[in-house]
C-alpha cells in the first residue's frame, strides 16, 4: 500500500502566512508548501518589510499587527491568486503606499468584487490599467471597518481576504455576501482564524468579525487535498491499486477531500480515518452526475478519468472554473477531444462519454491542474505528453517524480 507524501496545502499555507504576518509575536509554520505560489507570497511579505526565517521543514514569521514595516513597496505577485488578492488587503491595514503587480496570466484574473469592497470600506485603491485587474496601488491608512456588501460568486478568496482583514480593522467587519462559491475554503479560513485567536460568527448571509487582532502560534500545515486528488484518482482507475495519504483524514480542514466521496460513488473503495485516507481501485468505475461547486479545483481530476467510467460523467455547477488559471472547463473539453473522447459543455457544466483515450499532446495553458489531471489519464492511455509539463511548479515542483514513483509502485 504506497503511502504518498503530499506537500502541504497551498490554500492553508497562504492563509497561514497572512495570519502569521498579522499576528502579535513570532509564528512557526510547520511543513509549509514550498512552491512557486507560496514562495511568491513569502517574497511579497519580505518586500513589505516582514521578517521571515526559513528552515527546510518550518518557516518563522515575525508578525506586525500594525502592518507593513516599510512606508512604500512594489510587490510582484507572480501567478499566485492568493498572493494577488490577500497581500493588497493586508497592506490596506497598514500605513504607506504599496503597489502590486502580477504575471500576465494573473493580470487577466478578476479582482473587482474585492477591490470594490475595500473601496467601500474607505481604502484608497487604484487600478493602473483595466478596472478590477492588476496592477494596482493601495494608499493605506488603516481600515476603520463597518458593514460591506460582497459578491463572492466568482471566487471565495474575495470573502477570505475580507474575513482575514476583519480583526485588523478598528471597529470590526460585517460582510454581507450576495453569492458564494467554494464554501469549504471559507470554512478553512474561519477555522484558521480561530487557531490564531480570532472569532467569526455568521448570521444568515452576514459574516461578523470583531476587532482585536491575532495571536502568534505554532501551526502545522496539512497535506494538500487538491493535489492528493490525482493520486487518489490514480488508484481508482487502476484495479487492485491502493494509495494512502497520511495526515489527511477525518479532521482535515480542506473540503477538497470530498473528492474521495465522488470516487466512492463511482465504485472505488474509500477509507477515511483519523491518520489518513486510503483509496483502492476495485475495477469498477461507474458514470454519475455530480455537483462540484464546492470542490471545483478537483473538477479537472474527475474530467480526466471520466472516459474510463462505464457510463457518462456529468459535472455541474462549475462556472467558476472558467476564471481560474485558465478556462478549465474548456481546457478539459478540448484536451479530452484531442484524446478522441466525446464531450459536451454548457455555461457551468461538462458531460463526458465513455471512451478509449488515445495518446496526444495535452495543451496545458500553463495550468498546473491540467497537467496533473491528465497525468492520471496517461496511466491508462499511453502516449500522452504535455506542451508545458513544468508549470506544476506552481503547487508541486516534484509532481512528475512523485507520480512516476507511484506508477512504479502500483505496477504500471
N, C-alpha and C positions, 0 to 999 in steps of 0.2 A: 504494500500500500504506500505509494510515494507520498511523502509529506512535502508540500511545496512551500518554500519560504517566500512569501509575497511581501514586497516592500510596503512601507507604511502608507496609510491613506493620504491621498493628495488633499482631499477636502478637509480632513481633520488637521493635517499639518498646516495648511494655510490659515485656518481659524485659530489654531494654537499660536501661530506666530503673531497674529493680530492681538490676541488676548495677552500674550506674554509681553508684547511691546507696551500695551496699555496698563499693565498691572503694576502695583506698588511693590517693588522688590525684584529679586532675580528668580526667573523661572527656568527649570530644566525640562527640556522636551526629550523624552526617551524614544529612540528608534524613529526619528522623523524620516519622511521620504526625502531622499536626495535625488532630485530630477531637475530638468530644465525649468519647470514651473516653480518649484519650491526654492531653487537656488535664486531664481529671479525675484521672488518675494523677499528672501533674506537680503539680497543685494539692494533691493529697494529700501528696506528698513535701514540698512547701513548708510545709504545715501541720505536718509532723513535724520541721521545722527544717532540712531540707536546702536548700542554696543551688543554684538553677538560673539560668543565664543563657541567653537565647534570642535568636537572630537568625532571619531567615526560613528559612535552609537548614540551621541547626545549633543544637543545644542543648548547653550545657556543664553538667555536673553535678559538684559538689564532693562527693566521696564521704566517707562516715563509717563506717569498719569497725566502730566501737563502737556504732553505732545512732543513732536519732533524737537531734537536738540539743536537744530540749525535753523536760522531765520529764512533761508531760501535753499531750494534744491531743485534739480532737474532729474526726474526718475524715469528710467526706461523699464516698462513692464513686460517686455518680451512678448511671448504668446499667451501669457497667463491671464485668464479671465478673472480669477480670484484676486490676483495682484492688481489688475487694472481697475477692479471695482472696489476692493477693500482699502487699498492704500490711500486713494484720494479722500475716502471717508474718514480714515484715521487721522490724516493730516488736517482735515477740517476742524478737528477738536483742539488743535494747537494754535500757534500764532506765528504767521510768516507767509511767504509766497512760495508755492510749490507747484511745479509744472510736471505733468505726467504725459508720457507718450508710449506707444506700443508698436508691435510689428504691424505690417500691412494686414495680415490676417485678423489680428485683434482690433485694428482700427475699423474693420468692417463690422464688427460685432456691436450690437446695440447697447446703449448705456442710458438713454434718455429718461426712462422712468425713475432711475436712481438720482441722476443729476437734477431732475425737476424737483424731486422730493427734498434734496439737500438745499436747493434754492428756496423752496417754500419754508424751510427752517432758518432762512436768513444767511445761508452760506453764499459768499461771493465766488461763484464758479463760472468760468467762461470757456466755451469750446472754441478752439482756434479756427477750425475749418468747418466740417459738417456738424450741424447741431446734433447733440446726442452721441457723439463719437470722439475718440481720442484724435489728436492731443487736446488736453485741457489744462487750465491753470486754476488753482484754488488760492484765493487770498484769505487766509484763515485768521479768525479772531475768536475762536471758541464757538460753541454752539449752545444757545440758551435751552432749546428743547421745545416741548409743546406737542400739539397734535398735527399729524401729517397724513395725507392720503397717498397710497402707493398701489400701482398696478404691477403685480409680480407674476403676470400671466406668461411672460416670456422666459423669466429666469427667477428662481428662488434666491439667487445671490443678491438681488436688489434688497430683498427683505432682510437677509442675513446681515448685509452691510449696515443697515439702519439699526437692527437689533444690537449688533456689536457696538455701535456708536452710543446707544441709549445711556449706559451707565456713565459715559464721559461727558454728557450734557449737564448743564447747571440745574435743570428742572425735571429731567427725565423725558421720555417719549411715549406718546400714544400713537401707534401706527395703525391706521385703518386700511385694510387690504381689500381691494376690489376684485382681484383674481389672483390665483396662486397655483403654480406647478411645483412638482418635486417636493411635496410636503416633508418627506423624511429628512431632507437636507436641513430644513428649518428646525426639525426636532434635534438633529445633531448640534446645531448652533446653540439651542436653548440648554441642552444638557451640558455642553462645554462651558457656557457662561456660568452655569451653576457651579461647576467644578472650580471656577475662578472667583467664586464668591458673589455673583450677581444673580438676581431672580427675574424671571419673566412670567407674567400671567397673561391669560388670553380670555377676553370677553367677547365671544362670538367672532366677528371679523376684526376685532381690535386687539393688538398686542400691546401690553403695558409694560414699560421698562423704567423702573425708578432710577434716580441718580445714585451715586455712591462709589463708582469706580470698581476696580478689580483687585484681588489679592494674588500675589505670586504663588506658584505651587510647583510641584513636580508632576508632569503629565506624560503618561505613556500613550504613544500613537498606535492604534490598532492597524492590522494589515488592511490594504485597500480592497474593499468588496467589489468594486467595478473591475479592477484588474483580476481579481480572483475568478470572475465570471468566465474568462477564457479557459482557465484550467478546469473549472467545473464542467464547462461545455465539452471540453476535450474528452473527459471521462464519459459524459452522457452519450457521445456519438461513437464510442469505442466499446463494443461488447466485452464485458468482463473487466474493463479498466476501472481503477479506483483512484481517486485523488482526495487527499485531505489537506485542508488549510488550517494549521494550528493558529490559535489566538483569535479566531473569527467564529464566534458561536452564539449561544443564546443571549449573552449580554451585549452583543455588538450594537454600536450606535448607528451603523450605516444601513439605510433602507435597501441599498442595492443587494444586500444578502438575500432579499426576497426573490432574486433571480432563481435561486435553487428551488423555490416553490413552483416556478414555471417548469423547470426541468422535471420535478416530481410529477406534475400534471401530465407531462409528455411521456412518462414511463420510467424515468431514471429512479434509482434507489437513493434516497437522501436521508442523512442523519445529521441533525444539528444538535450538538452537545455543548456543555459548558466550556470544554477545552478547544473546540474547533468544529469544523463542518466537513463531512465526507459525502462525495457523490460517486455512485458506481453505475456504470453502463450496463443495462440489462439486455441489450439487443433490441429493445423496443423503443421507438420514438414516434409518438402519435402527433397528429396535427391538432391545432387548437386555435381559438380566438382569445386574445388576451389584451387587457387594458394595461399599458405600460407607462401611463402618465407619471407615476411616482418613482419609477425606476428606469427612466428613459435613457440613461447612459448605457444600459445593457441591451437596448433595442438592437444595435448592430450585432451583438453576440448572438442573439436569437435569430436574427435575419440570416446570419452566416451559416447556421446549422439547419435552418428550416427546410432546405431541399432534401435532407435525409429523413424527414418525417414521413409517415405513411399517408398523411392527408395534408390539405392546405394549412398554412400557418398565417393567421391574420393578426397584425399588431395594430392596436387602435389608440387614439388619443395621444399622439406623439408629435403634434405640430411643433413643439419647442425644439425638437431635434433638427429642425431646419435652420436654426440660428445658433448652432454650435460652431466648432472649428471649421466645419463646412456644412452644407445641407446634407446631413447624414441620411435622411430618408431617401433622397435621390441618389446619393453616392452608393448606398446599399443596393438600390434597384438597378442602377447602371452596371455595377460590378457583377451582380447575380446574372444579369442578361448576358454579360461578356462570357460567363461560365456556361451559358446555354440554358439557364433556368427561366421559367415563365413567371413574370412579376406584374402586378397591377398596383398603382398607388393613387391616393387621393390627398387632399389637403393635410390630413392628420393621420393617415393610415397607410399600411403596406400589406399586400397579400402575396404570399409566395407559394407556388405549387411544388409538389414533389418532383424531383428530377435527379439526373445523374450529372453533377457539375463536371465540366472538363477544364483542363488547365488553361490558364490565360494570365496576362499581366493585369494586376489589380491597380486601378487608378486611385491613389490614396488621398489626394487633395491635401497632403501634408497633415493628415489627421491620424493621430496615434491609434484611436479606437478602430478605425477602418482596417489598419494593418493587423492589429492584434485579433480582431474578429475573424478576418479571412485567413489568418494563420490556422484557425481551427478548421475551417473548410478544407484547408490543404492537407489535413490528416487523412481525409477520405478522397481527395481529388488531387492526384499527383500533377505536378507541372504548374502550380500557382506561384507567381512571382509578384514583386511589388515595385512600383516606379520610385518609391521613396521609403525604403524599409527603415531608414534611420530616424524617422520622425517619432518613433516610440520613445526617444529620449525625453520627451515632454513629461511622461509619468513613470517610465520603466526602462531606463537605459539598457539594462541587461535582459530584456524580454526574449530576444531571439535565442540567446544562450540557454535561458531557463526553459524555454519551450522545446528546444532541441533535446535537452536533458529529459524532460517529461516524455517526449516522444520515444526516446530510447527505453525509458523505464516501463512504459506501457506496451512495449513490444512492437512499435510501428517503425 
